[in-house]
Amino acid sequence: MADDQHEEVSKKVSAEEEIRRGITVMRRVVQGRSRGIILDVYWNNQGQLIEPNGHTLTSFIGALVRNEIPITCDDWRNKELNESKEKIWSEIKRCFNIEEERRGFCMKLAGKLLRGFQTFLSSKFLKDADGNFVDAELPKKYESLISAEEWEAFKSKRQDPVFQRISATNRERASSPAYPYRKGRVGYGRLEQSMLQKEESSETSLPAHVLWKEARVGKSGVPQEEVLHVYQKCEELSQSLSPDDTKGILSRALDVPEYSGRVRGKGFGVTPTSLSIKKGKAPSNRELHARLEAMQAELDALRREREASASTVYRDASDKNSINCTFQPNIPEGISHCQLYLSSPYYRMVGKGKVHNVSGVLLHTRELPAGCLKVSVDIAVEPNAALPYPSDDSDATTVHEAVGSFVAWPTNLICVGYETPTKSKSKDNAIPRHTESTVSRKELQENEVSNASAQQKKEVSNASARVKTSGAKKTVARKKTTTKYRSCLRTFLEMTDIPTGGVRTLHMEVGIFGFDYDQMIGNEDFMQVFSHEEIGVNVVNTYIRFLYDKLMRPNGLDVSFRFLAPATVNLVLILNRPDTVTEYVLRILMDNKDAEKLFFIPFNTGGHWLLLAINPIREIVYYLDSLGNDWTTYPDMKVLIDTVLQAFRAQRVIQTSRRGANSITWIKVACPQQRNQIDCGYFMLRFMRDTLALGQLKIPTDYFEEFKCAFYTKDQVDEIKEEWCQFMLELNVCS
């Protein structure tokens, strides 16, 4: 009996001596207020309290709660506490320079501190070492804060069976955490602040899984293997999940549910709302109707704009065999050569033929649709393009199937003025028939090329030096570009089987695109250059080999620049086979991870060429678009490039201090702008040529001073054609 009494007294004494420090009353803050000192407080961009004075405000709120709120409070939302809450907020504003909008945060923090104080009292004074209840007296230390009646009521509630059951469940859950928090009283907000300051980072926040890992690193400075495993899984998930995914990456990696109102790994004060993580909500019928009306209005406006632009004068920068015509809403009477266009999904030429603007003309014994004229299709430029009005009689639905027949075509999509290119009959290009019998084709080709190639070769191979000596300013007079290589190549081409369906191959070595293969090139590709049509991927690839052979390797630029294959990296493949594109781009980047390089991606959107120039080490993407669009026009492209760069960052042996997708910088370059619907491919090729000529890994936002201009002239576009044709002649593609 005596032993029991002694044990009970010992427990009471130890409980009294458990905390030797006095009650926190924050006298320094109150005394400062008396002297007119109001403390400033600071918040991160996620609404969390940080230093300086973050810890001081938290302690001050805790002192106010212990003085104003009874420990028997079970529901912080009880309206009876409103008066006490108002007093707490009033005292906070008197001592701290804080905005009214922060009241919600402070009140939530006060509720959290009250629950923490209740837990502290229960654990320290009402439980023994084994967690059993102890009927302790009111600690003298807290007699100024807690009345005897309040203490007895508090003990009674803690002995309630319902409370005991909930407490046991929570205690068991918290007793042996798999990944214990090891930063003491330092919350996630201040931990994030210290990490950013230590790294001298310009970022304003860090990913949740990065904070989560750091919060579980103890004094040894080495995280546990289990923690690293979760972190690595988060890194992998961050490359595949959408940023708008409502379930956090960390929750997926831990395979635990995400509780409502919290963001795992971010700490107190951060909610899905503050991070703008909104769960999907089905729109109402009224909202859907409004959206449809807005979309229809936008489509109508675009249609009117397209129709208006189709009626304007359209002249491109081309040679005498190029498109040089006028869109005319009123087609001349009679039969005229024409080009056939489509306006959806973008304006482009799909065929060539003749328009029959004859009074009373019928189409297969039927009247023509309103706003249309009868045309005969001679050439299919885009064979698989759908006819605007399919032919019922011939079952033709595409331009290719309509070749040789008559179809109806909208008047505003007919371009009059086209003449079918024929073999040049000028003296300079004419070839006497007896030449073929006395001189071999190869000898004739070599003779023609040698007369004019020396100076052109010198200009191409020394492009960089020429730029430095002449300045290449837009105000400098430029020598007019000739058409001698195009004429020569065209002459030899007509002496081969290429015009009748023959093809040639050019070997593309592994150093160009990261794999070797034989590039096929046929008559359609040559005609794109000769007739100034939209160039395809075959022309682009072969010009890239020209840049590789003539500019990169001779000048040692292959250690600083690389190309990625446009046939593998384009919008169509990104939409249909994103994994294939990601794997290819990441492999090329990882093969060149040890040195800073600029990677060119000639990117085709399905009808338009633009250039992406990527510096993966610095995580910079230069975006050059001759139509003036920005990367938001192609969100799938941006998501894939960002994903690849994140994966590249994660797989590099040398870890960088910049974390998160927001460290990737996209720069829209104010590059020369095209003035027609055809030149995008030539402009894109010149962008690469200009960059290689200067040998710079950084592309200025307002483009290179040496090549700065509003648009490339006809001569500058023709220069690309001449270089391509000369290169084809040197490679003997006509042999």
PALOVO-342584 format. One line per field, with one value per residue (C-alpha): residue number from 1; x, y, z. Coordinates in steps of 0.02 Angstrom, whole numbers, plus 50000, padded with zeros to 5 digits. Last residue first. Layout:
resi: NUM ...
px: X ...
py: Y ...
pz: Z ...
END
This chain:
resi: 735 734 733 732 731 730 729 728 727 726 725 724 723 722 721 720 719 718 717 716 715 714 713 712 711 710 709 708 707 706 705 704 703 702 701 700 699 698 697 696 695 694 693 692 691 690 689 688 687 686 685 684 683 682 681 680 679 678 677 676 675 674 673 672 671 670 669 668 667 666 665 664 663 662 661 660 659 658 657 656 655 654 653 652 651 650 649 648 647 646 645 644 643 642 641 640 639 638 637 636 635 634 633 632 631 630 629 628 627 626 625 624 623 622 621 620 619 618 617 616 615 614 613 612 611 610 609 608 607 606 605 604 603 602 601 600 599 598 597 596 595 594 593 592 591 590 589 588 587 586 585 584 583 582 581 580 579 578 577 576 575 574 573 572 571 570 569 568 567 566 565 564 563 562 561 560 559 558 557 556 555 554 553 552 551 550 549 548 547 546 545 544 543 542 541 540 539 538 537 536 535 534 533 532 531 530 529 528 527 526 525 524 523 522 521 520 519 518 517 516 515 514 513 512 511 510 509 508 507 506 505 504 503 502 501 500 499 498 497 496 495 494 493 492 491 490 489 488 487 486 485 484 483 482 481 480 479 478 477 476 475 474 473 472 471 470 469 468 467 466 465 464 463 462 461 460 459 458 457 456 455 454 453 452 451 450 449 448 447 446 445 444 443 442 441 440 439 438 437 436 435 434 433 432 431 430 429 428 427 426 425 424 423 422 421 420 419 418 417 416 415 414 413 412 411 410 409 408 407 406 405 404 403 402 401 400 399 398 397 396 395 394 393 392 391 390 389 388 387 386 385 384 383 382 381 380 379 378 377 376 375 374 373 372 371 370 369 368 367 366 365 364 363 362 361 360 359 358 357 356 355 354 353 352 351 350 349 348 347 346 345 344 343 342 341 340 339 338 337 336 335 334 333 332 331 330 329 328 327 326 325 324 323 322 321 320 319 318 317 316 315 314 313 312 311 310 309 308 307 306 305 304 303 302 301 300 299 298 297 296 295 294 293 292 291 290 289 288 287 286 285 284 283 282 281 280 279 278 277 276 275 274 273 272 271 270 269 268 267 266 265 264 263 262 261 260 259 258 257 256 255 254 253 252 251 250 249 248 247 246 245 244 243 242 241 240 239 238 237 236 235 234 233 232 231 230 229 228 227 226 225 224 223 222 221 220 219 218 217 216 215 214 213 212 211 210 209 208 207 206 205 204 203 202 201 200 199 198 197 196 195 194 193 192 191 190 189 188 187 186 185 184 183 182 181 180 179 178 177 176 175 174 173 172 171 170 169 168 167 166 165 164 163 162 161 160 159 158 157 156 155 154 153 152 151 150 149 148 147 146 145 144 143 142 141 140 139 138 137 136 135 134 133 132 131 130 129 128 127 126 125 124 123 122 121 120 119 118 117 116 115 114 113 112 111 110 109 108 107 106 105 104 103 102 101 100 99 98 97 96 95 94 93 92 91 90 89 88 87 86 85 84 83 82 81 80 79 78 77 76 75 74 73 72 71 70 69 68 67 66 65 64 63 62 61 60 59 58 57 56 55 54 53 52 51 50 49 48 47 46 45 44 43 42 41 40 39 38 37 36 35 34 33 32 31 30 29 28 27 26 25 24 23 22 21 20 19 18 17 16 15 14 13 12 11 10 9 8 7 6 5 4 3 2 1
px: 51184 51061 51102 51283 51324 51399 51242 51130 51241 51226 51036 51027 51142 51043 50878 50941 51008 50838 50765 50895 50869 50680 50708 50701 50584 50587 50776 50914 51050 51209 51115 51061 50881 50781 50784 50966 51009 51141 51248 51337 51430 51395 51367 51286 51151 51119 51105 50984 50870 50893 50819 50667 50643 50648 50518 50404 50409 50242 50095 50159 50248 50365 50429 50611 50648 50589 50642 50515 50613 50557 50646 50637 50653 50462 50464 50539 50716 50865 51012 51087 51137 51289 51255 51116 50963 50846 50892 50866 50697 50646 50709 50609 50450 50470 50492 50336 50229 50284 50239 50070 50035 50057 49988 50055 50230 50214 50149 50240 50218 50407 50416 50579 50565 50726 50714 50827 50864 51044 51113 50972 51008 50865 50836 50658 50623 50459 50382 50196 50069 50063 50152 50325 50473 50653 50731 50906 51005 51125 51267 51345 51457 51439 51257 51282 51220 51092 51019 51006 50926 50803 50747 50720 50630 50515 50468 50428 50331 50228 50160 49998 49996 50185 50197 50083 50166 50340 50498 50536 50527 50603 50763 50859 51011 51167 51277 51429 51549 51486 51543 51722 51724 51735 51612 51474 51465 51483 51446 51323 51238 51220 51156 51026 50980 50948 50836 50735 50709 50649 50539 50433 50452 50302 50311 50438 50425 50605 50620 50457 50487 50644 50551 50409 50534 50610 50722 50754 50866 50972 50996 51115 51060 51093 51020 51175 51320 51244 51273 51135 51163 51073 50953 50879 50704 50626 50444 50437 50522 50663 50702 50845 50877 50748 50850 51003 50915 50835 51003 51080 50935 50932 51120 51117 50974 51073 51067 51080 51229 51175 51196 51221 51072 51014 51181 51293 51435 51549 51701 51616 51478 51601 51706 51557 51501 51672 51615 51466 51556 51700 51584 51490 51654 51711 51543 51515 51606 51637 51452 51425 51579 51538 51362 51423 51549 51414 51293 51425 51483 51473 51297 51219 51298 51218 51049 51112 51072 50975 50995 51090 51004 50835 50710 50673 50577 50399 50321 50130 50069 49980 49892 49727 49717 49555 49503 49383 49291 49252 49293 49178 49261 49313 49425 49606 49666 49515 49580 49737 49637 49534 49352 49331 49181 49186 49003 48973 49126 49173 49145 49286 49397 49494 49684 49768 49866 49935 50013 49895 49923 49799 49632 49498 49396 49213 49172 49095 49001 48837 48857 48873 48721 48714 48745 48916 48964 48871 48932 48800 48926 49107 49230 49322 49468 49622 49738 49848 49827 49831 49892 49883 49779 49757 49638 49551 49570 49599 49685 49684 49808 49754 49776 49633 49484 49359 49301 49420 49385 49308 49360 49539 49687 49835 49983 50168 50201 50374 50446 50506 50590 50507 50467 50279 50137 49963 49846 49697 49539 49600 49638 49455 49398 49519 49463 49280 49314 49412 49268 49142 49250 49263 49077 49048 49169 49082 48911 48972 49046 48886 48785 48904 48891 48700 48698 48804 48988 49046 49173 49351 49446 49541 49724 49748 49891 49796 49640 49729 49780 49943 49936 50019 50141 50187 50229 50049 49930 49782 49599 49531 49650 49757 49750 49911 50016 50175 50221 50042 50028 50192 50134 49978 49803 49714 49825 49841 50030 49997 50086 50228 50387 50332 50300 50483 50543 50414 50478 50654 50593 50503 50661 50767 50654 50669 50859 50863 50921 51100 51133 51181 51077 50917 50850 50663 50613 50732 50635 50466 50530 50589 50426 50322 50410 50503 50447 50499 50642 50789 50900 51041 51054 51056 50920 50807 50835 50804 50640 50581 50616 50525 50368 50384 50384 50534 50477 50580 50655 50657 50484 50471 50454 50376 50292 50296 50184 50081 49950 49944 49920 49783 49686 49712 49654 49495 49453 49495 49388 49238 49268 49274 49427 49498 49331 49336 49514 49464 49314 49425 49549 49413 49345 49519 49546 49674 49786 49856 49856 49966 50132 50043 49997 49814 49809 49842 49722 49840 49778 49886 50007 50144 50255 50111 49974 49876 50016 50133 50027 49863 49935 50035 49885 49780 49919 49933 49745 49753 49901 49803 49654 49768 49846 49675 49636 49801 49772 49596 49654 49784 49665 49664 49846 49980 50099 50114 50086 49915 49857 49890 49799 49644 49650 49653 49512 49405 49440 49383 49221 49192 49219 49033 49015 49095 49211 49355 49252 49307 49352 49390 49561 49473 49524 49589 49752 49816 49762 49853 50016 50002 49969 50129 50229 50171 50205 50383 50417 50367 50465 50590 50551 50405 50216 50140 50029 50094 50196 50290 50234 50318 50284 50330 50343 50266 50381 50291 50378 50226 50223 50401 50351 50212 50327 50465 50341 50297 50195 50278 50250 50411 50542 50558 50442 50435 50463 50279 50253 50401 50326 50155 50228 50334 50181 50089 50238 50249 50064 50081 50234 50139 50000
py: 50455 50591 50588 50626 50681 50844 50875 50850 50971 51102 51082 51103 51254 51333 51305 51380 51531 51550 51589 51724 51791 51801 51901 51833 51928 52066 52060 52013 51907 51980 52041 51862 51843 51960 51831 51795 51614 51541 51395 51506 51438 51595 51501 51360 51476 51555 51384 51319 51471 51459 51283 51344 51488 51368 51256 51400 51473 51410 51506 51680 51825 51725 51803 51827 51772 51854 51704 51631 51566 51415 51392 51228 51266 51263 51075 51048 51054 51163 51112 51001 50821 50757 50576 50628 50517 50635 50787 50690 50629 50809 50862 50724 50771 50955 50908 50797 50927 51063 50962 50913 51097 51151 51329 51361 51352 51525 51579 51709 51619 51600 51500 51489 51417 51407 51277 51301 51167 51228 51054 51013 51157 51134 51220 51195 51249 51271 51189 51193 51072 50926 51013 50981 51010 51032 50985 51059 51008 51133 51056 51066 50916 50754 50717 50677 50497 50548 50680 50559 50425 50549 50605 50425 50363 50514 50496 50312 50341 50479 50363 50437 50620 50638 50544 50669 50819 50778 50698 50537 50601 50764 50669 50756 50860 50894 51044 51077 50934 50929 51109 51060 51180 51048 50936 51063 51176 51075 50893 50921 51069 50968 50820 50937 50986 50801 50785 50941 50889 50718 50792 50892 51062 51171 51218 51329 51246 51183 51145 51049 50974 50889 50809 50749 50671 50557 50551 50404 50424 50271 50238 50271 50310 50456 50586 50654 50559 50391 50418 50466 50377 50458 50354 50382 50355 50318 50359 50430 50595 50497 50387 50500 50631 50747 50754 50811 50967 51000 50989 51115 51236 51225 51246 51398 51487 51641 51731 51920 51985 52065 52247 52270 52347 52179 52161 52018 52088 52070 51997 51897 51829 51777 51684 51582 51544 51478 51309 51387 51533 51424 51297 51432 51502 51334 51272 51372 51293 51131 51092 51092 50985 50861 50840 50815 50686 50594 50595 50523 50628 50590 50521 50627 50783 50755 50808 50981 51030 51191 51272 51428 51443 51451 51314 51262 51100 51138 51197 51193 51371 51438 51606 51578 51524 51432 51423 51572 51491 51331 51177 51058 50909 50857 50707 50669 50669 50649 50494 50588 50736 50621 50565 50503 50389 50439 50488 50549 50662 50719 50905 50983 50839 50754 50772 50604 50654 50819 50895 50797 50858 50878 50906 50977 51117 51166 51316 51333 51467 51372 51190 51157 51102 50922 50837 50774 50949 51077 51235 51367 51507 51448 51471 51307 51303 51204 51096 51095 51011 51018 51195 51242 51344 51260 51129 51165 51299 51192 51254 51215 51299 51363 51362 51452 51403 51538 51687 51758 51702 51835 51805 51815 51748 51817 51724 51698 51517 51473 51440 51619 51617 51634 51754 51739 51845 51836 51979 51971 51868 51718 51834 51883 51702 51655 51799 51758 51576 51627 51737 51599 51476 51596 51625 51437 51412 51547 51473 51299 51364 51452 51294 51191 51316 51315 51125 51123 51080 50916 50954 50893 50918 51079 51088 51277 51259 51362 51260 51093 51153 51217 51294 51152 51042 51020 50834 50776 50913 50928 50974 50799 50658 50582 50393 50292 50202 50291 50330 50376 50488 50573 50606 50692 50639 50777 50760 50934 50921 50769 50610 50529 50621 50656 50470 50427 50559 50501 50322 50386 50476 50321 50216 50353 50349 50160 50172 50292 50469 50519 50686 50598 50723 50655 50658 50628 50809 50810 50668 50750 50917 50836 50736 50895 50983 51141 51322 51499 51461 51580 51457 51506 51320 51357 51488 51369 51232 51352 51412 51235 51189 51346 51295 51110 51141 51151 51089 50930 50899 50709 50657 50467 50361 50194 50273 50168 50239 50358 50232 50149 50315 50366 50206 50214 50395 50354 50214 50320 50463 50347 50269 50440 50449 50601 50688 50666 50730 50890 50914 50897 51022 51149 51137 51165 51318 51319 51465 51532 51357 51298 51277 51209 51054 51010 50844 50678 50532 50429 50340 50202 50243 50125 50266 50339 50447 50598 50726 50725 50642 50726 50898 50886 50822 50969 51090 51014 51026 51210 51238 51164 51275 51428 51380 51370 51542 51612 51544 51614 51784 51800 51898 52038 52074 52064 52190 52106 52161 52245 52133 51977 52048 52082 51908 51830 51942 51893 51710 51732 51812 51679 51534 51512 51482 51310 51282 51231 51086 50992 51139 51074 51159 51327 51457 51631 51610 51450 51516 51682 51593 51480 51632 51712 51553 51547 51733 51713 51560 51658 51812 51805 51675 51583 51567 51466 51541 51442 51587 51596 51709 51844 51931 52109 52150 52309 52405 52554 52544 52460 52339 52291 52253 52138 52048 52026 51967 51816 51728 51557 51470 51439 51309 51160 51042 50866 50923 50926 50760 50687 50744 50673 50507 50497 50531 50385 50270 50318 50284 50114 50071 50119 50000
pz: 44374 44417 44603 44561 44740 44674 44572 44724 44822 44685 44689 44878 44879 44737 44826 44989 44893 44811 44982 45012 44836 44861 45019 45196 45309 45442 45451 45573 45493 45571 45726 45761 45818 45934 46075 46039 45994 46110 46052 45925 45773 45671 45507 45605 45674 45504 45419 45551 45531 45342 45342 45441 45319 45171 45252 45299 45122 45057 45133 45096 45180 45293 45453 45502 45682 45843 45948 46070 46219 46320 46487 46583 46770 46787 46762 46934 47000 46970 47077 46942 46964 46870 46823 46707 46712 46806 46700 46538 46603 46640 46468 46385 46479 46434 46250 46257 46344 46223 46069 46141 46176 45993 45979 46154 46076 45997 45828 45723 45556 45532 45694 45793 45969 46070 46209 46361 46491 46516 46484 46364 46242 46119 45952 45891 45713 45622 45468 45430 45361 45483 45625 45556 45671 45611 45779 45799 45954 46031 46129 46302 46333 46431 46390 46205 46200 46332 46216 46069 46177 46252 46078 46019 46175 46181 45997 46014 46175 46092 45957 45890 45944 45949 45784 45697 45780 45719 45787 45692 45512 45573 45622 45761 45716 45818 45858 45967 45926 45746 45728 45684 45535 45398 45491 45521 45370 45210 45254 45397 45313 45152 45253 45326 45148 45112 45264 45223 45042 45097 45235 45114 45033 45000 44816 44731 44560 44549 44735 44754 44583 44645 44789 44678 44558 44690 44841 44957 45108 45145 45331 45474 45651 45769 45653 45565 45644 45596 45411 45291 45124 44979 44876 44703 44637 44467 44437 44261 44303 44388 44237 44185 44050 44125 44285 44190 44130 44299 44385 44265 44278 44467 44475 44359 44445 44496 44664 44652 44748 44910 44954 45140 45232 45300 45383 45329 45436 45284 45371 45509 45397 45264 45391 45449 45273 45225 45160 45073 44988 44930 44857 44762 44691 44628 44566 44408 44262 44358 44365 44178 44143 44282 44214 44037 44096 44195 44048 43932 43787 43599 43576 43712 43641 43470 43540 43582 43761 43791 43960 43915 43748 43829 43789 43968 43980 44033 44193 44183 44185 44339 44327 44416 44599 44640 44823 44815 44670 44766 44659 44566 44482 44307 44269 44225 44406 44520 44610 44660 44725 44838 44838 44660 44634 44449 44433 44610 44614 44789 44823 44928 44869 45008 45007 44982 44827 44892 44736 44622 44443 44300 44387 44273 44350 44348 44455 44627 44726 44721 44674 44487 44390 44338 44168 44228 44283 44180 44091 44058 44033 44031 44173 44148 44271 44222 44328 44480 44650 44840 44873 45056 45176 45345 45421 45308 45173 45018 44861 44676 44559 44391 44204 44119 44010 43963 44061 44190 44371 44482 44664 44604 44700 44604 44534 44537 44583 44525 44353 44334 44505 44676 44815 44830 44766 44836 44801 44915 44892 44992 45138 45148 45141 45280 45389 45362 45408 45563 45620 45589 45687 45833 45835 45832 45976 46079 46043 46090 46252 46299 46266 46372 46514 46506 46502 46660 46658 46738 46871 46864 47024 47041 47084 47089 47213 47342 47303 47324 47497 47570 47743 47838 47744 47561 47554 47536 47481 47596 47587 47555 47596 47459 47476 47494 47364 47422 47240 47199 47351 47305 47127 47191 47140 47045 46890 46816 46797 46685 46735 46636 46684 46863 46885 46857 46980 47107 47092 47126 47282 47346 47326 47406 47559 47572 47561 47707 47679 47722 47810 47971 48067 47991 47813 47810 47777 47627 47545 47570 47506 47343 47333 47346 47202 47251 47258 47216 47098 47084 47176 47292 47336 47522 47504 47410 47539 47685 47611 47577 47758 47815 47721 47761 47947 48061 48231 48221 48049 48050 47987 47998 47838 47887 48037 48197 48332 48225 48168 48338 48426 48306 48336 48525 48528 48430 48553 48705 48639 48619 48790 48878 48991 48900 48920 49108 49119 49026 49139 49291 49220 49178 49355 49427 49316 49176 49123 49286 49359 49215 49306 49457 49357 49388 49480 49395 49373 49266 49108 49035 48893 48951 49016 49114 49046 49111 49138 48989 48856 48900 48922 48759 48662 48723 48675 48500 48477 48525 48407 48260 48299 48305 48139 48061 48132 48067 47891 47883 47945 47808 47695 47824 47787 47922 48000 48168 48349 48343 48202 48306 48456 48351 48277 48451 48511 48362 48396 48576 48520 48388 48510 48542 48356 48375 48227 48339 48403 48559 48671 48847 48843 48856 48724 48771 48864 48783 48613 48637 48682 48529 48417 48483 48452 48271 48246 48311 48201 48047 48103 47959 47901 47823 47839 47697 47562 47413 47346 47510 47651 47754 47919 47969 48154 48225 48342 48419 48588 48667 48520 48560 48739 48677 48555 48683 48814 48709 48845 48841 49006 49103 49069 49186 49094 49164 49343 49385 49298 49390 49553 49513 49458 49615 49722 49639 49663 49846 49868 49786 49891 50048 50000
END
